[in-house]
């Protein structure tokens, strides 16, 4: 499976990916759009891209405090190289929508031993920043966990998951009630 876009907003999670089709000979593109909230680890993996946004755009640390990374788009480039575009939002006072912005495409570095025709190497403008590869690996791992059903889903229960933590299951309560009846007494 190869991720191509990982995005979240208040209403949904969207994952675009490619994987081998049922025959094993081709590739099928799949989009999952789900209202199930991701776990905090998933959101943290997206926001791990904030330092890259700050460095690329030259924003101050104070300004970046309210920025949320909403999507990472991943494209296939020449050879095994990949491109990444990071999209973010920041609230705007007195506006009905946030400021939405994206970075330019950053391409994974070429192997140091082989420059491509344009002279791109492991360093330079338009190349992934140090640490970006690790951040992408973690984000893709979190997206795959989401596909496997590892979600928060805390809003499915009245009062959230904290209200139900440690509460016994209904079956356990019924078993306890049955055990309290004295032997040989009909109820």
ABEGO torsion letter per residue (X at the ends): XBBABBBBBAABBBBBBBBBBAAGABBBBBBBBBABBBBAAAAAAAAAAAAAAAAAAGBBAAAAAABBBABBBBBBBBEABBBBBBBBBBBBBGBABBBBBBBBBBBBBBBAABBBAAGBBABEBGBBBBGAAAAAAAAAAAAAAAAAGBBAGAAABBGEAAAABGBBBAAAAAAAAAAABBBGBBX
